[in-house]
Amino acid sequence: MGTRILVIKLAAAGDVLRATSVLPPLKRKHPESHITWVADEAALPLVAGNPFVDRALPMNFESWLVLSHQRFDEVICLDKEPRAAALVASVDAGSSLGFGMSRWGTIEPLNEGARYDFALGLSNEMKFHENRKTYPEIFCEIAEVPYEGDPYSLFLPDDSMRRAAAWLDGLDASEPLVGLNVGAGGVFANKAWTTRGYAELAKRVASELGGSAVVLGGPADRERMLEVIDLTGGSALDGGTHDLLDFASIVGLVDAIVTGDTLAMHIAIALEVPAVVLVGPTVSQEIAFYGSGRVLASDADCSPCYRRECDVSPSCMDRIGSDDVMLTLKEVLSQS
């Protein structure tokens, strides 16, 4: 097996995908190596097909039982959360990088490379205004490998790609197909753009680009998806709901996607799909596009904020207009 490496990055799914950017430099540093990756069940398909990952395990009791009786040369924990840190403490390893758990149950950085990311979580000024590093760069610092601009990547099974192609069969391939990912999770307030904004954009894709807009989202976004379609008078295509890899395969087939800072954004970046990313409460400088996307950030004075609740009206995302989104969409389409 060579050097035995354990990577722990449990969630969220988009962050797990983004963290795969450490794999190419890890393999360059340790050409003869065996890499095990532990992730939450929901995110596991995003790494299970990666050729750099020799073994992908779900975060559960059985995996803990197996791993706690093995020896690793290096453990890299990219998560600042107790269960990930506890897993580090239970594994026999020659060296541990990233984040671990103190004897008081608190999260602590284990190496110099992790201290910067640890500090980002403690200082709004540093995270919102001073930081200029993307997260792939930060992940490489934690893993103590040189950052050389390696993109993160997603390897899709043939069955998922065939189902996505069949689902889109019948559309005119000469016309642009724009994905509108209308959900953005429920952790941060106002992370998703307005349904009216998406509906107006869908109409403009047809009238100004002569193309089609397909409304995308996960199972939790179904109500918003149907609302957007209804506001377009049914002219936007219903992307439906799919399992994770089928959804990713559909994203991979659109000519461009408009989305918030969410999983669909990371999928688009991994698959080199041009993306227009609408950002309000979160920061944009941490995103690495590798030349295939653009950020359109809100001009609200209180943005970014990372707040869970917000009563500001109009909100940061309300302040993003369809004119600006349409202009940015045309720019990324012209460059693709």
C-alpha positions in Angstrom: 0.0 0.0 0.0 2.9 2.4 0.5 2.0 5.4 2.6 -1.3 4.9 4.3 -3.3 8.2 4.4 -6.7 8.8 6.0 -8.6 12.0 4.9 -11.6 13.0 7.0 -14.0 15.5 5.4 -17.5 14.7 6.4 -19.8 17.5 5.2 -21.2 19.6 3.7 -21.4 17.9 0.3 -20.1 20.9 -1.6 -17.2 21.3 0.8 -16.4 17.6 0.5 -16.2 18.0 -3.3 -14.1 21.1 -3.0 -11.7 19.3 -0.6 -10.8 16.8 -3.4 -8.4 19.5 -4.6 -5.9 18.1 -2.1 -5.8 14.7 -3.8 -3.5 15.4 -6.8 -0.8 17.1 -4.6 -1.1 14.4 -2.0 -0.4 11.8 -4.7 2.5 13.8 -6.0 4.0 13.9 -2.5 3.3 10.2 -1.9 3.3 8.5 -5.3 3.1 5.1 -3.6 0.2 5.5 -1.2 -3.3 4.2 -0.2 -5.9 6.9 0.5 -9.0 6.3 2.6 -11.6 9.1 2.7 -14.4 9.2 5.3 -17.5 11.3 4.6 -21.1 11.4 5.5 -23.3 9.0 3.6 -25.0 11.9 1.7 -21.7 13.2 0.4 -19.9 9.8 -0.1 -20.8 9.4 -3.9 -18.9 12.6 -4.6 -15.6 10.9 -3.7 -16.3 7.2 -4.1 -15.5 7.3 -7.9 -12.4 9.5 -7.6 -9.4 7.6 -8.9 -7.2 9.1 -6.3 -9.3 7.5 -3.5 -8.6 3.9 -2.8 -11.3 3.4 -0.2 -14.4 5.6 0.6 -16.1 5.0 3.9 -19.3 6.4 5.4 -19.1 8.1 8.8 -20.8 5.5 11.0 -20.0 3.2 13.9 -18.9 0.3 11.7 -16.3 2.5 9.9 -15.1 3.9 13.2 -14.7 0.3 14.5 -12.7 -0.7 11.5 -10.5 2.4 11.4 -9.7 2.5 15.1 -7.9 -0.8 14.8 -5.7 0.2 11.9 -2.4 2.1 11.6 -2.1 5.1 9.3 1.1 7.0 8.4 -0.9 10.2 8.2 -4.4 11.4 9.1 -5.7 14.7 7.6 -8.9 16.1 9.2 -10.3 19.0 7.2 -13.4 19.4 9.4 -13.7 21.7 12.4 -16.4 19.6 14.2 -16.4 17.3 17.2 -17.2 14.0 15.6 -14.5 14.4 12.9 -12.0 15.5 15.6 -12.9 12.5 17.8 -12.3 10.2 14.9 -8.8 11.6 14.6 -8.2 10.9 18.3 -9.3 7.3 18.0 -7.0 6.4 15.0 -3.4 5.2 15.4 -1.4 7.5 13.1 2.2 8.5 12.6 1.2 12.2 12.2 -2.1 14.0 12.4 -2.8 17.2 10.4 -5.8 19.5 10.5 -8.1 19.5 13.4 -8.4 17.4 16.5 -10.1 17.5 19.9 -8.5 18.7 23.1 -9.0 16.9 26.4 -11.6 19.5 27.2 -13.7 18.6 24.2 -12.9 21.6 22.1 -11.6 21.8 18.5 -8.0 22.7 18.1 -5.6 23.0 15.2 -3.0 20.2 15.0 -0.4 21.8 12.8 0.7 25.2 11.6 -1.2 24.8 8.3 -4.5 24.5 10.1 -4.0 27.6 12.3 -5.0 30.0 9.5 -8.3 28.2 8.8 -9.0 28.0 12.6 -8.5 31.7 12.8 -10.9 32.3 10.0 -13.6 30.8 12.1 -12.9 33.2 15.0 -12.6 36.5 13.2 -15.3 38.1 11.0 -12.9 40.8 10.0 -10.4 38.2 8.8 -12.9 36.0 7.1 -15.1 38.7 5.5 -12.5 41.3 4.5 -8.8 40.3 5.0 -8.7 36.8 3.6 -7.7 36.4 -0.1 -7.1 32.6 -0.1 -9.4 30.2 -1.8 -10.5 27.1 0.1 -8.5 24.7 -2.1 -5.4 26.7 -1.2 -6.4 26.6 2.5 -7.0 22.8 2.3 -3.6 22.3 0.8 -2.0 24.3 3.6 -3.7 22.1 6.1 -2.6 18.9 4.4 1.0 20.3 4.1 1.2 20.0 0.4 2.0 22.8 -2.1 -0.9 24.5 -3.7 -0.3 24.4 -7.5 -3.8 25.3 -8.7 -5.1 21.8 -9.0 -8.9 21.8 -9.5 -11.3 19.6 -7.7 -13.0 17.1 -9.8 -16.1 14.8 -9.9 -16.1 11.5 -11.7 -19.6 10.4 -12.8 -20.7 6.9 -13.5 -21.7 6.0 -17.0 -25.3 5.1 -15.9 -25.8 8.6 -14.5 -24.6 10.3 -17.6 -26.8 8.1 -19.8 -29.9 8.9 -17.7 -29.1 12.6 -17.8 -28.6 12.6 -21.6 -31.9 10.7 -22.0 -33.7 13.2 -19.8 -32.5 16.1 -22.0 -33.1 14.2 -25.2 -35.2 16.2 -27.7 -33.9 19.6 -26.8 -32.3 21.6 -29.6 -28.5 21.2 -29.0 -27.9 24.4 -31.1 -29.7 26.6 -28.5 -28.2 27.4 -25.2 -29.5 25.5 -22.2 -29.2 27.4 -18.9 -29.6 25.7 -15.6 -31.2 27.8 -12.8 -30.5 26.2 -9.4 -33.0 27.8 -7.2 -32.2 26.3 -3.8 -29.3 27.1 -1.5 -29.9 25.2 1.7 -31.4 26.5 4.9 -28.4 27.2 7.2 -27.9 30.9 6.3 -30.6 33.4 5.8 -31.3 34.7 2.3 -28.6 32.5 0.6 -30.9 31.8 -2.3 -31.9 34.4 -5.0 -35.6 35.3 -5.2 -38.0 33.1 -7.1 -39.2 36.1 -9.1 -35.6 36.9 -10.1 -35.1 33.4 -11.4 -38.5 33.4 -13.2 -37.6 36.7 -14.9 -34.2 35.4 -15.9 -35.8 32.2 -17.4 -38.0 34.4 -19.6 -35.0 36.4 -20.7 -33.0 33.3 -21.6 -35.8 32.5 -24.1 -36.3 36.1 -25.4 -32.7 37.3 -25.5 -30.7 34.1 -26.0 -33.2 32.0 -27.9 -32.5 29.3 -25.4 -34.2 27.3 -22.7 -34.0 27.5 -18.9 -34.2 24.3 -16.8 -35.1 24.8 -13.2 -32.9 22.7 -10.9 -32.8 21.8 -7.2 -32.8 19.1 -4.7 -35.8 17.4 -3.0 -35.9 20.2 -0.3 -36.1 22.8 -3.1 -39.1 21.3 -4.8 -41.6 24.0 -3.7 -39.3 26.8 -4.9 -38.8 25.0 -8.2 -42.5 24.7 -8.9 -43.0 28.4 -7.8 -40.4 29.5 -10.4 -41.9 27.4 -13.1 -45.4 28.8 -12.3 -44.1 32.4 -12.4 -42.8 31.7 -15.9 -46.2 30.5 -17.1 -44.7 27.1 -17.5 -42.2 28.2 -20.1 -39.2 27.0 -18.0 -38.3 23.3 -18.0 -38.9 21.3 -14.8 -35.6 19.7 -13.9 -37.3 17.3 -11.5 -35.6 15.7 -8.6 -32.8 13.1 -8.9 -30.3 11.3 -6.9 -27.0 13.1 -6.3 -25.0 11.7 -9.2 -27.8 12.0 -11.7 -28.4 15.6 -10.7 -24.6 16.2 -11.1 -24.8 14.7 -14.6 -27.6 17.0 -15.6 -25.6 20.0 -14.3 -22.7 18.7 -16.5 -24.8 18.9 -19.6 -26.1 22.5 -19.4 -24.2 25.3 -21.2 -24.2 27.5 -18.1 -25.7 27.6 -14.6 -27.0 30.4 -12.4 -26.8 29.4 -8.8 -26.1 30.5 -5.3 -23.1 29.5 -3.2 -24.2 25.9 -2.9 -23.6 22.3 -3.9 -24.6 22.9 -7.5 -21.9 25.6 -7.8 -19.3 23.1 -6.7 -20.5 20.5 -9.1 -20.4 23.0 -11.9 -16.8 24.0 -11.0 -15.7 20.4 -10.8 -17.3 19.6 -14.2 -16.0 22.9 -15.8 -19.5 24.2 -16.5 -19.6 28.1 -16.7 -21.3 29.4 -13.6 -22.8 32.6 -12.5 -22.8 32.5 -8.7 -25.0 34.9 -6.8 -23.6 35.7 -3.3 -25.2 37.6 -0.5 -24.6 36.4 3.1 -21.5 34.4 2.4 -18.0 35.4 1.2 -16.9 35.1 -2.5 -13.1 35.2 -2.2 -13.0 31.6 -1.0 -14.4 30.3 -4.3 -11.9 29.0 -6.8 -13.4 28.9 -10.4 -10.4 27.9 -12.4 -11.5 30.2 -15.1 -15.0 28.8 -15.6 -17.3 31.2 -13.6 -18.1 34.6 -12.2 -19.3 35.9 -8.9 -22.1 38.4 -8.7 -22.0 39.7 -5.1 -24.7 41.8 -3.4 -23.9 45.4 -2.8 -25.6 45.4 0.6 -23.6 47.2 3.3 -24.2 44.3 5.7 -23.0 41.6 3.3 -21.4 39.2 4.0 -22.8 38.3 7.4 -23.2 34.5 7.8 -26.4 35.1 9.9 -28.9 32.4 10.4 -31.8 34.9 10.6 -32.3 38.2 8.9 -35.0 40.9 9.0 -33.4 43.4 6.7 -35.6 44.4 3.8 -34.8 44.5 1.0 -32.4 41.6 1.7 -28.9 41.3 0.2 -30.2 38.9 -2.4 -33.2 41.1 -3.2 -30.7 43.8 -4.3 -29.3 41.6 -7.1 -31.2 42.5 -10.2 -31.9 40.4 -13.3 -30.1 42.9 -15.5 -26.8 42.3 -13.8 -27.4 38.5 -13.8 -28.3 38.5 -17.5 -25.2 40.5 -18.4 -22.9 38.2 -16.4 -24.6 35.1 -17.9 -24.0 36.4 -21.4 -20.3 37.0 -20.5 -19.7 33.5 -19.3 -21.6 32.0 -22.2 -19.4 34.0 -24.7 -16.3 32.8 -23.0 -17.2 29.1 -23.0 
